[in-house]
Amino acid sequence: WIDDSTFKVKQTPAALEGPSSSYELELSQTLVKTVKRTNRYGAGLESNLEFGLHHITVLGAGVDLTQVDQLEDLVYVDGASEAVSPSSFHAEPGTVIRDAFAFAQHTWTLNWWLEMTGGLRMDAYNYSGVTLSPRAGILLVPTANSSVKLLYGQAFRAPNARELIVYVEPDADGEVPFTNGNPELRPESIDTMEMAFSTKPVKTLSLEGSVFYSLIKDGINKVNQEHDDLGNQHYANLESSVAYGGEGQLRWTPYRHLL
């Protein structure tokens, strides 16, 4: 993946001290080229196993690799042909972020009105450790025209290269001018429980609805607080938060359109 962007920053210092007749204005121009070049490789194997009509198992395993070729800001001052070296915003070239994963899911159809599903995925990252993502579901069909789903699942987002491995050099005052990466970040995750239902009491009327509750853990964001190694600005895992909601839909179809 390649993303090379260029933007220009104009800096205008304050007027020099002196009598009003001798004020001077100095202009400087800085060109910043952001370079993001990464390679991604992956391999995996998936298999479906059917133990009769009522049991289906899905298994899989694999690995994903992201290799950073170049991730830095190249700064050119006052039209210089060479960038300032070393870059004050960069990641170490050749850094690899690895994810080895495996998953399994089994669906069991007990009878015509009840189906159960359970699964687990494991991801092992070389930076952020092991993450387990379980899921479960129950499908109930009490009548031919109605159904109820009970679902639970955990999803996650692993920190990216910018959040993990970018290093920002402190300025002359010891302050970090941009947000530092943090190699100790944990993946952010979300646990969600949901109930969904649908029913059709009569031929012309249908009702659908759902409610959900989500717990968001270890959300990744920028923070302005002192850190022994990362300075005053860096990425960090935040405290847990909660989201919940629901929706419903009532649909009426005139009988003449059913004919």
Secondary structure by P-SEA (a helix, b strand, c coil): cbbbbbbbbbbbcccccccccbbbbbbbbbbbbbbbbbbbbbcbbbbbbbccccbbbbbbcbbbbbbbccbbbbbbccccccccccccccccccbbbbbbbcbbbbbbbccccbbbbbbbbbbbbccccbbbbbbbbbbbccccccbbbbbbbbbbbccccccccbbbbbccccccccbbbbccccbbbbbbbbccccccccccbbbbcccbbbbbcbbbbbbbccccccccbbbbbbcbbbbbcccbbbbbbcccccc
